[in-house]
Amino acid sequence: MRHTVLRQFPSQRKQQTGLSLVELIVAMVIGLTVVGAALAMYVSSGYSSRGSSALSQMTEDASIALGLLRSQVAMAGYGKPIAVNLTTNALVKEYTGEAIFGCTGGPTADTQASPLNSVACTNNAAQPDSITVLYQADINNTVPTTATPPRPTDCLGNAFAPRGGLDIAENRYYVASNTLMCLGNGNAIPQPLVENIQDIKILYGVARATGPTSNGVAERYLTAQEITGTALPALSSALWTRVTSARICVVVRSDAQVLDEVTNYFGCDGQPETPADRRLYRAFTTTVVLQNRLPGAN
């Protein structure tokens, strides 16, 4: 009789394994490192985006402000041509009066009730400068009114009373509450033009005195205070009649505080300035020639 021997094999159970404590800690550290790096990149990207947007806004504000000032200064001293001097071949113009005037630090009281020959300047270089531009206005070089007949206007679109039978626009530009302002002779109330303007500094190119050696080219650049000197009133200085160009610098700030900390910037004089907040600041400069003051224009 044969007996069948049955072998019993141990049951094969799947072995279940898990992470050790050391492996778990290492995995957590790696995961946190990756998350931290991703978060840092996100924050850095956010700051970079804010900085780029702020710089774009500042560039746009500077472009508008300098564009306005350039167009106005280029008009300084314009007068309607009425004839030609056959001896000098120069144009004879209806208006030959004041063209440009400035104050270092602005005037002590900027109101159109005070004519230019009575304006007193603060002569404080720590404050923004002001500039006044005068020219013969007409319906082609200003935005005319809708009246019949249309009338020329000042920098704010206001009609003004003629002076000596001529329409002479007198536009004053200055900074108040970090805003470029304009005060025209058509209204006693100034109006804001461009925000986020921290400072304005203007140097005036002065040519040689009228004569055979005068070619209209600026031989030196002076501040308004240097041009005025001790002349009273300030406009009576003879150097104002020899100004043939203006170098205008505006310092523009960002609308929001986008920096991590207060950061110095270079002002209009090329020296570092320390702001009072965490905004971006940048200086923009342009030079404008007074074409109506060059030889042959008068």
Secondary structure as UniProt FT lines:
FT   HELIX           21..75
FT   TURN            76..77
FT   STRAND          81..85
FT   TURN            86..89
FT   STRAND          90..93
FT   STRAND          100..103
FT   TURN            104..105
FT   TURN            112..113
FT   HELIX           116..118
FT   TURN            125..126
FT   STRAND          130..136
FT   TURN            139..141
FT   TURN            155..156
FT   TURN            164..165
FT   STRAND          168..176
FT   TURN            177..178
FT   STRAND          179..184
FT   TURN            185..186
FT   STRAND          191..195
FT   STRAND          197..207
FT   TURN            212..213
FT   STRAND          218..222
FT   HELIX           224..228
FT   TURN            229..230
FT   HELIX           234..236
FT   HELIX           238..242
FT   STRAND          243..253
FT   STRAND          265..266
FT   TURN            268..269
FT   STRAND          272..273
FT   STRAND          281..289
FT   HELIX           291..293
FT   TURN            295..296
//
